[in-house]
């Protein structure tokens, strides 16, 4: 199977659901026009990232009108949306929802909430308690949110659960405006992680980061698709909004896992 994946590297407006929902609709229409089968949006891109006390104000239950609108949009193109999910017992999750054919197919709640340096997620979000791959019309895939992928166990579990691709919505910041160079240290580390996981587990890594500034903190972009041999399929700009498309050929997963059958030999 071969399909086309788009990544919408956008600059969402903090706390502005209507504006960001309109941006989603624009990019989904663009993706459909350009032949994307699947579209990835960045982490918390429906709400903005540094929400703090705004979290309850922008949280959405799965029955919310905005969710119904996203379901309808997924009849054009399947996509992953980054938002704040409110559970039935009033917990708030940093979540990524996979929409396909007018339905919610999967909800991933971020497991590893960074609370160090500039990050304070555990103060505002509940922690997800499960990680699994799921079946889609593109085969079995997994969704991991930003910090989740910094923990090698998550990619390992996803691969053991049959994932042929990992979709990673991210909101990865620069370390400071003075360090804005061609490539930030964070960018170098992410690109190393993406190549390593793709090649080690023989799968595609589809990484979607955001751009723009919030509270003086910048986001570096650099979204990319990496194939099972660790080769880059396509790469977005650093620091600027972009929309990229790349071809995902699952035959390359088969080829890599035949040549290096590491998952076959796992015994855990």
Secondary structure as GFF3:
##gff-version 3
##sequence-region A 1 268
A	DSSP	beta_strand	2	9	.	.	.	ID=ss1
A	DSSP	alpha_helix	17	34	.	.	.	ID=ss2
A	DSSP	beta_strand	38	41	.	.	.	ID=ss3
A	DSSP	three_ten_helix	52	54	.	.	.	ID=ss4
A	DSSP	alpha_helix	55	58	.	.	.	ID=ss5
A	DSSP	alpha_helix	65	73	.	.	.	ID=ss6
A	DSSP	beta_strand	78	86	.	.	.	ID=ss7
A	DSSP	beta_strand	92	100	.	.	.	ID=ss8
A	DSSP	beta_strand	103	109	.	.	.	ID=ss9
A	DSSP	alpha_helix	121	124	.	.	.	ID=ss10
A	DSSP	beta_strand	134	136	.	.	.	ID=ss11
A	DSSP	beta_strand	139	143	.	.	.	ID=ss12
A	DSSP	three_ten_helix	146	150	.	.	.	ID=ss13
A	DSSP	alpha_helix	152	160	.	.	.	ID=ss14
A	DSSP	beta_strand	165	169	.	.	.	ID=ss15
A	DSSP	three_ten_helix	177	179	.	.	.	ID=ss16
A	DSSP	alpha_helix	185	201	.	.	.	ID=ss17
A	DSSP	beta_strand	204	208	.	.	.	ID=ss18
A	DSSP	beta_strand	211	214	.	.	.	ID=ss19
A	DSSP	beta_strand	217	220	.	.	.	ID=ss20
A	DSSP	beta_strand	224	226	.	.	.	ID=ss21
A	DSSP	beta_strand	232	235	.	.	.	ID=ss22
A	DSSP	beta_strand	242	249	.	.	.	ID=ss23
A	DSSP	alpha_helix	251	259	.	.	.	ID=ss24
###
